[in-house]
Amino acid sequence: MSLPQDLLNRSESSCELCSSTDNLLVHEVSHALAANIDSRVLLCSTCDLQINDPEQIDMHHWHCLNESMWSEVPAVKVLAWRLLDQLKTESWAQDLFDMIYIEDEHLAWARAAQVAADNKVVHKDSNGVILAQGDSVVLIKDLNVKGASFVAKRGTAVRRISLDMNNANHIEGRVNGQHIVILTQYVKKSKA
């Protein structure tokens, strides 16, 4: 049998979180030790969308975790734990989170996503706005450029920045035709 067919059989052709039978998709639960059927779940498009894009979360949809958190499938329990942890500002979610039972090895798997998120390098400008690869910034201070014979003037636009993924305080860009490293505390994100 194929993986999708195995998941359909295991889930009885329904979403393993909310029991919907519409638009089912295979979802791999991140940070599993091995990529196999045990690290995948069958989800409806609504659950999949909300898991992949936290901005789309509808609190009321996740009341279904009251049932699915008791699943014997480790990947389902891990997803339920992660969702309840994310939603625990809601009293009903906190109550469920306090009740969920998850074995130590699966708890480590569930927490692995938090550890990865905590270790992620996030670049922020002087105002605390998150910077992304390709953004444009404006210098907020005159900067002496080491190894060059010019000063990068306040108000200079730096377009299409690149991020140093090892240091949240460093970005790179072109000023006066020269590629330089700039400290994030001296820039603010611009709209253009």
N, C-alpha and C positions, 0 to 999 in steps of 0.2 A: 504494500500500500504506500501511497504518497503521504508526505507530511500534512498537506491540507486535509486529506481524507481522514488521516488519523486524528487530527484536531476536531474535525466534524463529528467523528464517532465519539470521542471523549466528551465533547461539549453537548452532545445530542442536538447538533445543528443550531446552536444558539450562542449568543455572546456570553462569555464566561464571567463577565462582571454584572451585566444588567438583564440578561436572559432574552434580549431582543433577537429576532431572527432575520432582521433586515440588514443587507449590505455587510456581510461578515468578511473580516480581513484577518490575516495572520499578523500578529504583533510580537516582535522579539523583545523580551524584557531585558533591559540593559544590565551589564555587569555580571552576567551569569558565568559560572566557571566553564561550562561547555555549551556550545550551540547545538541543541537538539530539541526534541519535542518537549522536554521538561522546562526549557527556557522560553517557550513560546506559548501564547494564548490566542484564542479566537475572540475577536472583539467586533462589535458593531461599529459602523463609521462614526457614530456619535461619541462613543467612549474613546475610540482611537484619536479623533480630532482633539478632544479635551485633554487627553494625556500628552499628546504631542505639542499642544499649544495652550499653556496654562492661562492665557488671556481669554480663552473661550470657555472656561469652566463655568458650568451651571450647577450651583450647590445642590439644587433640588434633585438633579439627575443622580447624584451619588448616594442618595438614600438606599440605593440598591446594594451598597456594600454591606448593609446589615445582614444580607444573605450570603453574598459571595465571599466574605471574609472567613467563612467557615469551610471553604473548599479544601479538599485534600490535595489539590494540585499546587505544588510549591510556587510556581510562577504567578498563579492567581492570588495566593496569599501575599506574596511579595508586592504585587501591584496594589492590592487592597491596603496593605500597611503603608505604602508610600502615599497613596491618595489620602488616607485618613490622617497621616502625619501632616500633609500639606493643608488639609481642611480643618485641622483641629482648633482653629479659632471659633468654629461653629460648635455650639454645645453638644449637639447630637453626634458630631464627628468625634469630639473629644471622648464622649461616653463610649463609642464604638472602639476608638483607639485604646482606651483603657481595658477593654474586654478582649481584644484580639489576642489569640495565642499563636505564636510563631516560634518554631524551633530555632536554636542558636545559629545553626549554619544558614538558615533562610533569613534570619534577622541580619546577619552579616551581609548577605546578598542585598537585602532591602536597603541597608544603610550605605552600601557602596556608592549609590548614586549621590547621596548627601556628601560623602567624602570627596567625590569627584567634583561636585559643584563648589565645595568649600575651597578646593585647591585650584580652581579655575582662575586664571589671571584676568582681571577686569580693569580696563583702562578708563579713567574718569578725568574730565577736564577740571579746571580750577573751580567750577561751580558744582561739581559732582555729577555732571551729565556724562553718561556712558558713551565712550567713543568706539566706533567700529572701523574695521578695515575699509579704506576708501573714502572716509569722511573728510570734510574740509574743516580747518580750524583757523583761528586768528590769534596771533601773538598778542599777549596783554602786557608785555614788558620788552624793552630793548634787551637783546641777548648778544653777548660776545660769543662769536663762533670760534671755538678752539680749532687751531690748525688752518684757519682762513684769515684773510685780512679785511674782514667786514663785520659790521654789527647788524644783526637781524632786527629791524626796527619794529616797535610796537605798532600793531594794526596790519602787519604783513599777513596776507592770506597764504595758507599752506594747503594745497589741494591734494586729494588722493593720498592721504597718509597711510603708512603701514604701521602695524603694531608689533612691538617686541613681545613675543609670547612668554618670555622668561622674566620680564620686568614690567610691572603694571605702571611704572612711572615714566617709561620711555616710549616715544613714538618716533617715527622717521618720516621725513619729507624733504621736498626741494625748496630751497630758499636761494634766490639769486643764482639759479642754475646749479647749485651745489647740494648734494644729498647730505643731510645732517640729522643728528639725533637731537630731539627736543624733549625737555621734561614736561610732563602733562600739567604740572602746576602753573606753567606759564602760557597756557593756551585756553581758549574757549571755543566750543563747537560753533561753527557757523552753518547757516542754512544753505549756502551755495557751494 
